[in-house]
C-alpha cells in the first residue's frame, strides 16, 4: 500500500481510469458482437444502425486514449468493409 498522500491519490486515480477504460472496451466488444450477428444474419439495415453506434464509440475511445487512434480507424475500416458487402 502507498504511504505518501500523493501516492494514495495516484492509486485512486489509476483505479478510476482503469475502470473507465475497461467499461469502454467492454462496450466496444459487446457492440462488435451485435454487429457480427447482424452481418451473419444478413440484416443490412440493423448492421448500418449498429455501425454508426460503433463509429461513435470507437471515436470516443480513441479521443479519450483508451485505444490508439489508428486502432480505431482500422477497426472502423474493417467492419465497414464487411457491412458494405451485404446485399
Residue pairs with C-beta under 8 A, 6 or more apart in sequence:
2 8
2 10
2 11
20 64
20 66
21 66
24 57
24 60
24 61
24 64
24 66
25 61
25 66
25 67
27 57
28 54
28 57
28 58
28 61
28 67
31 50
31 53
31 54
31 57
32 54
32 79
34 50
35 47
35 50
35 51
35 54
35 79
35 83
38 46
38 47
38 50
39 47
39 82
39 83
39 86
42 86
42 87
44 83
44 86
44 87
47 83
47 86
48 83
51 79
51 80
51 83
54 75
54 76
54 79
55 76
58 67
58 72
58 75
58 76
59 72
61 67
61 72
62 68
62 69
62 71
62 72
62 73
